[in-house]
């Protein structure tokens, strides 16, 4: 079975049949890998007791999981991009996104392939069309999917 089929099967299993992913076997393997990493984060949250709700860019329940396949703004409504709302008992709600740009400490924009951010920060960013601050990101993931093996080259030290 090709790796793209394996990744897609894992994504479908994690999201369940009620929330079909927008990705398919024809999607780029790197996009499938990012979605797969998202599902690992979601499974970890569930294992810690989180309730997960899937919302689209307008904040309404999502009928499908629409993944970003390129970096975007958290407030963008050009597509009904989906994010996962994580609710833990007695704690601030969190959001899990794919492909969102975030402002670093210096103000320079960075993209997280997968990130978990405080809902209050995400709400402020959406309402004011500003980038979430990296200091409010609890988990930030950069994904790299290689189709060939990586070789490590030993450095030769010359004295």
Buried (B, 14 or more C-beta within 10 A) or exposed (E): EEEBEEBBEBBBEBBEEEBBBBBEEEBEBBBBBBBBBBBEBBBEBEEEEBEBEBBBBEEEEBEBBBBBBEBBBBBBEEBBBBBBBBBEEEEEBBBBBBBBBBBEEEEEEBBBBBBBBBBEBBBBBBEEEBBBBBEBBEBBBEBEBEEEEEEEEEEEEEE
